[in-house]
Amino acid sequence: MTEPAVAFEQEGPAPVKWRNPHALLPALRWVVQGAYLLFFVLVGIEFHSFYQQIVSGGPVTAHRPPTVEGFLPISALVSLKRYLLTGRYDEVHPAGLTILIAAILSSFLARKVFCSWVCPVGGISRALEWVGKKTLWRKQERETLVNRRADTLLSSLKYLLLAFFAWAILWKMDGEAVTGFLHTPYNYAADAKMLLFFTDISPTAGVSLAVLVVLSVVIKNSWCRYLCPYGALLGLVSWMSPQRVVRDEATCIDCKACTRGCPVEITVHRKASVWTPECTGCMSCVTSCPVEDCLTVTRKGNASLSPYLVPLAGLGTIYLLWGVARLTGHWHTTLSPSTLAEVYRIARTLAHP
């Protein structure tokens, strides 16, 4: 007896798994952060050589790199106030003011790209986060490593620090006090005092730095998330940024990959749009998403933007301001080598006015 033929429905081609086209962005961020970190190390070495040569009184072959002024945020904030009040650009540490303005403008255009792509502390924090992920909490499936209420409370610390500096500088200091501070020996030697902080580090400062390193391994970006007032300022500016990450709730599969990928542990998988000053614009959430068009970058609800445009806009703004400062003479200090030598020699004895 012949068995009846069974008709099989012809199967179509197997569905192709979607690959995130932005998956290379994290690697590009590693390259950029590594390049900046190397650059800042070389800047530090050059400035250390300049400091030693000019203090010794011998021939000076090293150059004073203006970029060191980027590590003088208090001086830059004071000079920013004078600039807003009088229109006079800081002649003592002009590069510091330029870098601060560039960081603020880039944060408005592209979130806190300065923190997530340029800042050497941000790069070191990311490396320590990687160490923690590989050794301590790699297999944990929790959305966050810190209790949400505790995270909110701890995050407020950097805003309190920012409020203190804003009160002391922007509110309490009048125009005369601002100008007077900028032309004190203390401010003249601020870069040297910053250098000496690291070369002649005290036991208290050493222990504090060690604690921050350990915390950054255990808790993602603990310094940036909880204690950095510079990041708090840029976060408030970025809150007004026209661009943000938007989540399509209809296509979201609630895999939480975006939240786990976020360096500041924003619960992206629960938000319709990431509208928070804590967002650094690193695009880790977008590059972690396994669903096509679930997480996108938009500008005030308009058509989606490429995530690559976010760091490109931020870095482009920074380099544009640097170029303008170089062309207009607002990058190099007007202090003479003899003045620098004089204040550098007494830098250890100078107290805050």
Secondary structure as UniProt FT lines:
FT   TURN            21..24
FT   HELIX           25..56
FT   HELIX           66..71
FT   HELIX           73..86
FT   HELIX           94..110
FT   HELIX           114..118
FT   HELIX           120..135
FT   TURN            138..139
FT   HELIX           148..165
FT   HELIX           166..171
FT   HELIX           175..182
FT   HELIX           185..188
FT   HELIX           190..199
FT   HELIX           203..218
FT   TURN            220..221
FT   HELIX           222..226
FT   HELIX           229..238
FT   TURN            239..240
FT   STRAND          243..247
FT   TURN            249..251
FT   HELIX           257..261
FT   TURN            263..264
FT   HELIX           268..270
FT   STRAND          273..274
FT   TURN            277..278
FT   HELIX           284..288
FT   TURN            292..294
FT   STRAND          295..299
FT   TURN            300..301
FT   STRAND          304..305
FT   TURN            307..308
FT   HELIX           309..328
FT   HELIX           337..345
FT   HELIX           347..349
//
